[in-house]
Amino acid sequence: MLGSSSHSLKLKYVSLGVLVLQTTSLVLTMRYSRTLREDGLRYLASSAVVSAEVLKILACTFLIFMENNFSVRAMNQLLKEEIVNKPVETMKLAIPAGIYTLQNNLLYVALSNLDAATYQVTYQLKILTTALFSVSMLGKRLGFYQWFSLLFLMAGVTLVQWPTESEGDSEQKILSASSQFVGLMAVLMACVSSGFAGVYFEKILKETKQSVWVRNIQLGLFGFVFGFIGMIVYDGQSVRQSGMFQGYNTITCTVVVLQAVGGLVIAVVIKYADNILKGFATSLSIIVSTLISYFLLEDFNPTGVFFLGAVLVIAATFLYSYEVKPASSSAIKV
């Protein structure tokens, strides 16, 4: 009994480490890749999104191949039964897939205009949007402390986004403010899309009983189609001139791998992590992103107002998670 308890504790700590590593590394590498100054063309964000979807499909297919004892016939039969022979169930995932594709593109826009620390804190507004959509779409009831935590969350994000006096000429200040606004709008739209898609996906999961890997393949297929159409529409000329993989380097490939595999890793890890642990992971990720942005990327100058806002957001995360923990029906991702 003691050995089992010790093993469970170790799994929780490993889960905490993986969650922090995945969340932080994706944000920081994406930010670094979008601000890195080098000769030649910069990679297309739309291309990276499409590449990540392809990689996710391949990873899920391999996992299903493993689950079926490396039998190609068994894998093909399962995919045919669950995807091809159930077109209505498959089509239901077109909506969340399209929204997730939009969200992934918005995150590139956000991290091209905001430092990693500000992005990490502001993106926690997805807790608010997920809660509101859960109430309206799933009929979920929130307790007093949860509503109180959402007020904390809004106050904290407002303080983080509070304008500060910056050095430099007036033209530079205008450019900086404009970039900040674009980044903020991208994060807010990503929060809304994340909240809606997450709750819609949760609703589908409760109505069907399919493997999580099959669901991710379905999402990936639609995501690839929507992402490819978006790439042709917005970056078609660049793709025709320099190819889809223009500007790709080691950092770009790392971002693509982290974006594709990250969600799958969390899907496996999350069953060992309770809501308090996810709160710790979010808080540590914000702290680590802040430190690395300041000391290594050197694109972030912390202020007292920022730290106050970050503390409020972290407190809101714990307060919301604390109330959610006893409710087994809750599946809000923090």
Number of C-alpha atoms within 10 A of each C-alpha: 6 7 8 9 10 11 11 13 13 13 15 19 14 15 24 23 13 18 25 20 16 19 22 25 20 18 24 23 19 25 26 21 23 21 16 12 9 8 7 8 11 18 17 21 21 24 23 26 26 27 21 25 28 18 17 27 23 15 18 20 19 15 15 23 18 13 12 15 10 13 12 13 10 15 20 15 12 17 16 12 12 18 18 13 12 11 11 10 17 19 14 15 22 19 15 22 25 20 20 23 25 21 22 22 21 23 23 24 21 28 26 20 23 24 26 30 29 24 25 25 28 25 21 24 25 24 22 22 21 25 25 21 19 24 14 12 13 14 10 14 13 16 12 10 16 22 16 14 25 22 15 22 28 19 17 28 23 15 19 26 18 11 11 11 6 12 8 8 8 10 9 12 14 11 11 15 16 13 16 20 16 16 24 22 14 22 27 19 19 24 24 21 23 25 24 23 22 23 25 20 17 16 14 15 14 8 9 9 9 10 12 15 19 20 20 22 23 23 25 29 20 22 29 23 17 19 28 20 15 19 22 16 10 11 17 15 12 15 16 10 9 11 13 21 15 16 15 16 12 9 15 22 15 16 22 26 18 21 25 24 19 19 15 17 15 16 12 12 17 18 10 16 20 15 22 19 19 21 24 17 24 25 22 20 23 25 18 19 24 26 17 17 22 17 11 9 18 11 17 18 13 15 11 10 17 22 15 15 25 27 18 22 30 23 18 27 26 22 21 28 23 15 17 21 14 10 8 7 9 13 15 17 17 19
